[in-house]
Amino acid sequence: MVDGKKLIHISLILIGIFFYNCLSIAMEKPYHHLPDGTFRNPEGSPVRSKDVKFSYRTFIKEKKKIDITGFIRFKKISG
């Protein structure tokens, strides 16, 4: 039979290996990251014009038009 301390050590080692693998996968940079720190757009994406200014006023107005009721899930809180 396996001792309790050995079982804890084995489980901690397995958890450590799992987290190491997850972190090493996460550290690989995705396709859109370039080595010099800039980003590349996917093929077919629109080209951004330099002379267009961003308007927070327009952004807020357009954001209010979005219907998010389908995404919100209500939970009944029992008291």
WORA-V449947 format. One record per helix or strand of 3 or more residues. SS is the DSSP state (@ for helix, = for strand). FROM is the first residue (numbers start at 1). TO is the last residue. Records with the same first field share a line. If there is no record, write none. Layout:
SS->FROM-TO + FROM-TO
//
This chain:
@->4-27 + 56-65
//
